[in-house]
Amino acid sequence: MAYYVYIMASGYNGTFYVGMTSDLPRRIWEHKEGVVDGFTKKYHVHRLVYVESHTDVQQAIRREKAIKRWGRAMKISAIERENPHWEDLYSTLNL
C-alpha cells in the first residue's frame, strides 16, 4: 500500500496545506469539492502542487510532520523543484 504526503496551495505562492493519505485521488477530490469543512474549504486551498509517495505509514506520518514544520521558503523550494509552474497535479493522478 502507498501513503502520500502532499501540499496543496490556493494558487501560485498562496496559502499552503500539508496532508497525508492512503487514497490521494479521493482526498484531493474532497478538498476540491469542499465536502469536509475545514482549512482548505475556508481558505480555498484546492490546487495539488506537490506529492511524495511512501510505502510505510509511519514514515509518511513523520514526513508530513516534518514538512509542516518547514518554513514557507522550504515549502516553496520543494514545490518549485518538482513542479516549477505550480500546475495542479490532480489531473495527473490515476483516477
Secondary structure, DSSP 4 states (H G I P E B T S, - for coil): --EEEEEEESSTT--EEEEEES-HHHHHHHHHHT-S-SHHHHTT--EEEEEEEES-HHHHHHHHHHHHHS-HHHHHHHHHHH-TT---GGGGS--
